[in-house]
Amino acid sequence: MSHPLYIAFIWHQHQPLYKNNEGKYLLPWVRLHGTKDYLDLALLLSRYPKLHQTINLVPSLILQLEDYIAGTAFDPYLELTLQPEENLNLAQKKYIIEHFFDANHHTLIDPHPRYRELYQQKQNQGVQWCQENWTKQEYADLLAWHNLAWIDPLFWDDPEIEQWLKQGKNFSLSDRQRIISKQRQILSRIIPQHKEMQEKGQLEVTTSPYTHPILPLLADTNSARVAVADLTLPEKRFQWSEDIPRHLRKAKQMYLERFGQTPKGLWPSEQSVSPAILAPIAKEGFQWICSDEAVLGWSLQHFFHRDETGNVYQPELLYQPYRLITPYGDLSIVFRDHRLSDLIGFSYGGMEVNHAVSDLIGHLEAIARRFQQKGLEDQPWLVTIALDGENCWEFYQQDGLPFLSTLYERLSQKDNLQLVTVSEFLTKFPPKTLIPSDQLHSGSWVDGSFTTWIGDPVKNKAWDLLTQARELLAKHPEATEENNPEVWESLYAAEGSDWFWWFGEGHSSNQDAIFDQLFREHLKGIYHSLNEKIPPYLSQPVDTNHQQRDHLPQSFIHPVIDGYGDEQDWDKAGRLEIGGARGTMHQSSVIQHLYYGWDHLNFYLRLDFKRGSDLSKDLAKELHLLWYYPGIPKNGSPIPLTGVPNQSPLNYLYHHHLGIDLQSQSLWLEEAGPNHSWSPRFTRSYLVIARCLELAVPWSDIHVQPDYNLELVMVLANHGHFDSYLPENQLVKFTVP
């Protein structure tokens, strides 16, 4: 019997606790994502009854949604929205100008003429100009549009919303009050909609540990050394495995109260697993968990190699559930396809809709064909695609509505591809392959390790602060969850993963200081609830919030290549200071900053020029990009220029060479051949030079496989003669996604 290829989409809906110990919300993201991302994802799916999916709702998100629905949650953005514009003071006006454009301007601001007009005034004229020239109506309109833009397009046919969008400007306080009321109406439908669809069998709703902690690190911070043996750990070892069942029980109880049944599936926070957490999960009655293919690879001691199209060579290892044995019964585990999940999360938003949908379905059909080629189509296989269900849509037009509608329409017509919930697949096809529990790797979805949350000096400092507070609570056995629930709620909040995500290197936002503040306030809550003196160091930031001038890429990017260097497009890119920052060679360089990054389609480069430069006089005539492949046997050739110094890395043999004539903006690509030769190759690279230089180089141009390590140098030249190179005394190093 031939089976269709089964596909399990799992969407993870999560927000950390933005509420401090006084009950005040410091950030608005539960409310805004609630009106843009949670209800519509389920409603859209309901239009395609053949398609079944799984959605994970984190308890900390549900609690905060309910506060907003009840009208008891007020964040700074909401309070300003509901304030009469004539009563705004200077500080409030500045805050509004600086923060009420907190959105992806390509998708949430630019489509709305009035919102775009105000945004461009801020970008072109600056905050000070806006403060001096805006009337109260500009502020009134901005307050309205910040809330309107976050309402999902699926709801734009609502008569009131349709009227506001058509109105466009001249909003009043009464309008804003009605907009906020509409937000609460949308939020109030989220849980009932999920419950209804679960009862009909189209949807499976799962949960996560109560406040989204990294369970393996609660059990033992030393587990971080399983993946990185020499990782620097906090001074104090955190070992409070008894907190794990507390988080699980609270999540389970919350779920039971809202959905009328016990949850079957658990999304471990950040897909983080270890042998130590399996028994508590099984003891609480959960039947399955999910993690990442990197964790499976480490567990099996098998690296998942992919072909040039990105599909794994041994799909039978990845696309099946596995069985874990615990003292409390078996636990099933599924592992997501990291690349397919990332394509939705980070790449398809920058592609034309039909192209993106065809690419995803093409990958799924290629997986099915590979099973047929191996003679394995008579067995049931499950492709798990699991990812953030909220943040990625900000990079899609109309919040992903065209993409998802097209995808669901085509999948509904496919007999060989069947979308299922995880539980319905496991019920029909229980896992047969065993992973010994002690063989399960300790890691997360990020590189199969925990380094995103521990190991950095600032992250380690935060763990030490948490350990001190947890040890203090242990000295108060009288403080039980029954007679002192406040202290435990503060502990659970402080144990959440999000604070450690933002601390130190790796991730940054313009709200780092608020995340730092929230973490410390949760810790203060522990001391306060125990009537203990609050340590003075909790009044000082954990992180100095010092931004290094140089940093590595933080995430995928999808810049518009127009030569204007949109800051939102490049804010997650790697960055290097060039001019005046790296020794004598570049003291007078016209090139000031180098940005680089990628998605699954392209490598991106941006060079910023010194203000006031005359590029026709100050800049060399040519730019040459040369790629070096360490440890990979490929033909190599010297840099094809005269006068190149015989020094590292200029004397390396490179495999690809992209030449750019900076005056005509023409490009040519060459590949190294035998005997130090260069042969021309076709390129679809795209370059624009205006305020800055922006370049996109398709990965397909250089024919590299995923996970290859590449190193890049950029050489400036005049008429084929070497001039200088950058970055100085180093190469830009990265790994193909």
N, C-alpha and C positions, 0 to 999 in steps of 0.2 A: 504494500500500500504506500503510495506516494503522499507525503505531507506537504502542505504549503510551508513557506518559511514564516515562522511565528515571530512577531515583533512586539516587544514590550516597551512602550514609552513610559517613563517615570518622570514627572515634573515635580521639582522640589520647590516648595513655596516657604520662604523663611525670612523673618526679620528679627534682629536682636531686640532686647528689652531697652527701648528708648526712654522708659519711665524711670525717673530717679526715686529716691526713697521718700520724697515728699509728694509723690504722685504726679509730678509734672513731666510732661513729655518734652524732650529737648530737640527732637528731630521729627519731621513729618512723614517719613517714608512708609509707615504702615498705612496711613490714610491715603497717600497719593498712589502707592502701588495697589492699594485695595480698590481704587476706582479705575485703575488702568489694566491690572494684570490677573486678578484672581477669579472674578466672576466670569469674565469673557472667555477665558480659556476653557472652562467647563461648558458654558453656554454654546460656544462654537462647536465643540465636540458633540453636543446633544443633537445637532442637526444631521449627524452622520451615525445613525444607530448601529451600523455594522462594525464600527470601529470602537474598540475597547481600550482603555488606558488606565494608568495609575497616577494619582496625584498625592503628593505628600504635604500635609499641613502641619507645620511645627507648632507645638503648644504655645510657645512664646508669641507667635504671630496671632493665634486665635484669641489669646487673652487680650491683646491690644486692640484687635478688631472689635471685640465686644465692648471695650471701654469707649471707643469712638461711637459705636452704635448707640450706647447708653447716654452719650453726650457728656461723659465725665472726663474725656481726654482732650487736653488743650496743648498744642505745641506752639512755638513762637510764630510760625508761619500762619497758623490758623487764627491766633489772637490778632495779628496784624491785619489779616484779611477782613476780620469782623470789626475793625476799628474805623470810625469815621475818618475819611482822608483829611479833613480839615483839622483834626486833632493830632496829626502825626508831628513828632518833633524831629529835629535834625538827625539825631542818632538813628531813629527809626527809619527815616527816609534813606539814609545811607545803607542801612541793613537791607532794606527792600531792594535797592538798586543792585547791591552786591549779591543777593541770594535768591531773588525771585526769578532769576534766569537759570536756576539750577536744573538743567535738563539738557538733553542732546538737542542742540539747536537745529540740526538737519531735519529731524523727524518730529520734534514737539514744538518748536518755535517757528521755523521758517514757513511751514504750511499756513500759518495764520498771519495775514498782512499786518494787523495792528501790533501783535506780539513781536513780529519780525522788525517792524519799524522802531519800536522801543529798544529792542536788543541791539540793533545797528547804531542807534544813537549812543548807547553805552559803550559799544566797542569802538566806535569812531571818535567820539567826543570825550569819553571818559566819565568817571563817576562824578567828579567835581562839576563838570559842565551840566550834567543832568540835575544835580542838586540846585544849581544856580538858575536853570532855565525851565525846568519842568513845573507845570501848574499842578494843582491838586487832581486834575482829571487824568494826567499821565500816571500818577500813582494809583488812582482808582482803577484805571484800565489794566495796569500791570498786576495789581492784586487779583483782579478777576481772571486775567488770562493765565496766570500761574496755576490756578485751580482748574480752569476749563481745559487747558491743554492736556492735563493728566487724566481726563475722562476718556475712556476707551472709545474708538470709532464705532464699535458695535452698538453703542448707545446713542449715537448721533441722530437717530431717527425719533428719539423721544421729543415730543413737541417743544418742551421748554428748552432742552439743550439745543435743538435745531434753531430756535429763535435766538438764543444767545450767540451762537456761531454766526448767524446771519447779521445780528446787530453789530458785532465787531468792536465797537468802541462806545464811549460815553456811558460806562457802567456806573451804577449807583451802589450805595451800601445795601439797599434792598436787593439788588441783583445778586450781590455777593452772598448775602444771607441765604438766598434761594439756591445758589450754586452749592453752598456747603450742605444745605438740606438734601439736595440731590445726591451729593456724595454719600451721606449717611444712608439714603435709600439703597444705593448700590451695595454698600458694605453689608447691609442687613440681609441681603439675598445670598451671600457667599456660602455660608454653612448650609442653609436649607437646600440650595441647588446641588451641592456635593452629596448631601445625604439622600436626596431624591434619586440622583443618578446611580448612587451605589445600590440603593434598594432595587433599582431596575436591572442591575447587573452590568451596566455599561462602564461603570467606573469603580475602581478600587481606591479607597482613601486609606493612606497609611499615616504613621506618625513618626516622630523623632524623640530622643531624650528631651526632657522638659524644657530646658533653656539652651539646648543645642551645644552641650559640652563635648569635648573630645574624650570619649570614654576610655580609650587605652591610656591616655595621659592621666586621667583621674585614678586609674588603677595603679599606674607607676610611670612617672616621667622617664625612668630609665628605658622604657620601651622604645623611646625615640632612637636609641642606639642600635636597634635591630637593623634599621635601614642605613644609618650613618654611624659607623662604629666609633669614630673619633669626635662625634658631636659634643660641643661644649654645653654642659647642662647647668641648670640653676644650682646655686650653692646648697639649697635644701631640696631633698628628694620628696616629691609629692606622692604619697601612697594612701589614698583614701577610697579603696575599692567599695567600701560600704555606701558611698554616695551614688554608685551606679544604680542599684535597685531603687533608690529613692527617686532618681530622675525617671526611671522606667515606669515605676508605679504611678507617679503623678501624671505622666503622659497617657498611660493606659486609662486611668480614671477619668481624665478630661475627655478622652475620646469616647468612652462609654456613655458619659453624660450627654454628649452632643450628637452621637450617631446611633445610639441604642444598641450597640453591639461591641464586642471587643475587637481590636485591630489584629489583623493577621501579619501584616508586614511592618518592618521597622527600617527606616532610613537612618543608619548610624551617622551622626553629625560628621560632615565632610567625608562621608564614606570611609570613615576611620574604623579599622577593626584590629583586633589582636586576639590571641588565644584566651586571654584573661577575661574578656567581656562576653564570651559565648554562653557560659553557664547562666549568668544572671539574665541574659536575654531570653534564653529558653525557659528558665524558671518562671518568668512572667507571662509565658504563654505565647510569645511571638513565634511564628512559624517560618518566617524567612527574613533575610536581610540582603542588602545590596552593597557592592563595593566596585572598585575600578579594575580594569584589566591589568594595570601595573601590579596591583596586589596579587592577582591571580598568577601573573608571570613570576613574581618572586616566590610565591608559594609552591609553584610547580618547578621552579628553577628553569623556566623557559621564557626566552625573550620573544615577544610577538613581532616578527619581521613582517613588513608589508611590501607589496609590489609598488610599482611607480604610480599606480592609481590610488594607492592608499589602503588596499584590501589585504587582510591577513592571509598568510600562506597556509596556516593550519587552523581553519575556522572551527573544526570539531573540538578544539580545546577551549575556545573562547565562548562559543555560542551554545552552551549547555549549562543547566544549573548543577550545583555540586551539593554534596551532603556533608554535614558536620555532625559529629557525635558528641553529645554533652551528657552529663549525669542526669539531666532533666528531659532527655529525649533528643531526637534529631532536629537539626536546624538546617534549612535550605539556604543557599546563598547564590545569588546571580551576580555576574560581573558585567559592567557596562562596556560597550565598545567606545573607547576614549575618543577616537578620531571622529566617528559619526556624531557623537554627542557634541564635540567641539565645533564641528561644521555648523550645526544649528546654533550653538551658543555664540560663536565668534565670527563666522565667515559668511553664511548665507544672507545675513542682513545687508551686506554690501554688494549683493548680486541681483541681477534681474530675476524676477519671481519665477518665471518658467524655467530659466536656466538652473536656478537653485533647486527647484522641486525635481527637475529631471535628473540632476546630479545625485540627489539623495536616493531617489527610486532606482537610479542606475546602480548605485552601490549595493542596495539591497538585492536587486536582481543578479548582480555579479556574485554575491555571496551564495544565492540559491543555485546559480550555475556551477559554482565550484563544488558544492555538495553533489550535484548531479555528475560532474566529472569524476568525483571520487567514488561514485556509486553509493552515496549515503543518503539519497533523497527519501528512502523509506523509513528514516528515523526522524523524530521530531526535534527540530533545532530552534533555539530561542535567541534572537538578537535583542539585547537590552540597550536601549538608548535612554540615558538618564542624565538630567542636567537641571540647572537653575531654571525655574519656570517663570521668572519675573524680569530679571535685569536685562536679558538678551533682547527683549522686544523693543527696548528703547532705541536700538540701532536698526530696526526694521521700519519701513514705511507703514503708516497706519497701524503701528503696534503689532505688526506681524499678521494682520487680518488677511491680506491678499496671499501671503505665503501659506499660512495654515489652511485657508479655504481651498486653495489650489491643490495642496498636498492631500488633504482629506478627500477631496473630490476624486482624485486619481487613485488613491489607495482603495476607495470604496468600489472601484471598478476592477480591482485586481483580485483574481481568484488564487494566485500563487503566493500572495503576501497577505497574511492575516494578523491584524492587531488584536492583542489579548491583554488582559490584566495579568500580573505575575501570578496571583493566586489561582486563576482558572487554568493557567498552563501547568502549574505545579500539581494541582488536583488531578489533572488528566494524565500528566506525565511526571510522576515523582522522580527526583534525581537518583541516578544510579551510581554515579562516580563519587568516590569518597575522597575528601581531603582530610587527613588526620588533623585533629584540632590543634595539636602542638606544632603542626607544620604550616598553619595559616600565618601568613606574613603580617607583621605589625606595620601598618602604613595607611595612607589616605589616597584620595584621588590626585593629589599633587605630587607627582614624581614617586609615588609609592612610599613617601616618608612623612614625617611630622614637622619638617623644618620650617614650614610656613607659620607654625604656632609656637615653636620652641627652638632654642639654640642661638638666636641672636641675643646680644647683650641686653637690649631693652626688653625683649620678650622674656628672657630669663629673670630679669629684675621683677617683672610683673608676676611671674610664677612664685618667686620668693615672697612677695607681698601676700599673695593668695595663701601660700603655705602657712605664714605666720598667723593670718586670720583664722585659718582652718584649725590650727593647733590650739588657738585660744578657745574656739568653740568647743573643742574636745575636752577642755578643762572645765566645762560647764555642763555636766551631765543632766542637771536639772532643766536645761533649756531644750525641751523636746518640741517636736513639731506641733504637738497638741497645745502646749501652754505657752510657747514662744514661736509662733509661725513666722513672725517678722524676720527673726535672725536667719531662719532657714531659707526664706525667700531671697534675702540678700546674698546668702552663700550661693544659692543656685544661679542667681543672676551673674555673680562674679565668676562662676565657673564656665560661663558661656564661651564659645570659641571665638566670637567676633572681635573681642578686645585684643586678643593675641594676634589675630590676622593683621590688624592695622598697626600694632606696635612695631617699631624698628624698621629694618630693611624689608623690601619686597612689595609692600603695598602702601599707597598713600592717597589721601583725598583732602579736600579743603575742609574736612570736618574731623581731622585726626584729633584735634584738641578736645572736641566734644566726646569722642569715644574714650579718650584718656580720662576725662572728667567723670563720665558715667561709670567706668570701671572702679575708680577710686571712691565714688559715692556709694556703690554697692558694698565695697569693703568697709567703708565708714559705717554703713548700716549694720554690719555684724557687730562692731564695737559698741555702737549706740544701743542696740537691742540687748546687749549683755551688760549694760551699765558700766562698761569699761572705758578708760580714757582713750580717746582717738589719737593715734600716733601723729605727731606733727608732719611727718613725711607724707602722709596721705593728703595733705593740702598742697603738695608740690607735684607738678606733672611727672608721670613715670618717664615719659619721653620728652626731650627738649624740643621736639618738633622741628629740629634742625634739618633742613633739606640739603642733602649733598648736591653739589652742582653736577656731578656725574652719577648716573645710575643706570642699572640694567633695565631691559624691557619688563613691564609689569603684567602685560596681557596682550592679546591680539589687538591690532589696530586696523582700521579701514579708512585711511585718509582719502579725501577728495584731492586728486592731483591737479591743482590749479595754480601753483606757484605762490600761494598766499599764506601757507603755514598755519592753518586754523588750529588754535591751541587745543580745542576739544578733540580734534582728530588725532593729535600727537601726544596727548597727556599720559598715555600708558606706554609710550615708546622709550627705548633706551636713549640716553643723552650723554654727550661728551662735550666738554668745553674745549674750544680750539684756540681762538684768538686771544693772546695775552695771558693765557692761563697755563701753558705747558712749555715753559722754557723759551729759549731765544728764537727758535725757528719760527714760531708763530706770534711773536710779539706784535708784529704789524700786519698779521694776516687779515685779509678781507673776509675770510670765513671765520665766523665767531662760534657757532654751535653746530654739532652734528647730531641728528636724530636718526634712529633706525628701529625698525620693527617689521612685523610680518603678520599675515594671516595664512590660511591654507592655500591661497592662490598666488600671492605675490610677496616678494621682499620689497620693503619700502625704505627710501632714504630721503632725508631732508637736510639741506645745508643752509644755514642762516648767514646773511651777509652783514657786515658792519654798516650801520646807518650812514647815509651820505656818500657811500662809495659809488664811484663811477665804474661799473663792472667792465665796460669796454676798455678801460685803462688799467684798473687795479687788479683785475682777475686774469689768471692765466687763460690761454686760449682753449685748452683741452683738459678734460677730467677723465681719468682711466680707473676703472674698478677692476680689481683682480682678485679672483677667488682661489684659495688654497685649501686642500682637503687633507688634513693631518691623518695619517694612519690608513688612508684609503689608496690602494694601488691604481693610479691614473697617470696618463701621460702628463708631463709638466714641461713648461717652457719659460724662459726668462721674460721679464717685462720687456715688451717690444718698443723700447725707446732708447735713444742714445744718451750717454752721460749719466746713467744710473749708478749711484755709488755702490761699491761692493761691500754692503753691510746688511745685517739682518734688520728687518724682514725683506729688504729690497732685493736681496740676492736669492730669494726663494724661487722655486719653479712653480708656476701657477697653472691652473687647468682651464679657467675661463677668464676672458678679458672682454669687458664692455667699454668701448671707447665712446666719448661724448665730445662733440665739437660745441663748445659753449656759446659760440657766436651764432651758428646756424641752427643749433639745438638738434643736430642730427646724431644718430647713434649707429654703432656697428658692434656686432658680437663675434668673438673668435673663440675657438676651442683648441687646446693644445693637441698636437699630433706627435708622431714618432720623430726622433732626432731633433727635438727642440723646435718644432715647426708650429705655426699657427694656421688654422683653417677657418674660413668664414662660416658662420651659422646664422640662420634666420632668427630674428628677435621681434617680439611684440612688446618690448619695453616701452614705457611711456614717460616722457619728460616734459616738464614745464618750468621755465625760469621767469619769475616776475619779481615779487618782493623777496622770494627765496627760491632755492632750487628744490623741486620735488620730483622723485623718480619712483616708478613701480617696475620691478623686474619679475615677470612670471616665473614661478618655480619650473614650469614646463620648459622654459628656455634653456635651463642649465641641466635638465635631466638628472636630478638628484633624488635619491630615495628618502622617505621620511626617516628622521632620527640621525641623518648624517651630520657630522660636525663640520662646520665651515668656518673659515677665517678670511677676512676681507681687508684689503688695503686700498686706499684711494690715492692716486698719484696725479699731481698737476703737471702739465707740460706745455711747452710752446713749440709748435711746428715739429712735433716728434722728439723734442729734446727735454729731458727731465728738468723739472723746476723744483718741486718739493713734494712732500707726501703727508698724509694724515690718516688716522691719528698718529702722533709722534711716538716713535719707539714702541709701537704695539700694533696689534691687529684687532679688528672688531670680530669677536668670536660669538658664534651662535649655533643653534641646532635646528635643522629643518623640521618644521612641525609635522 
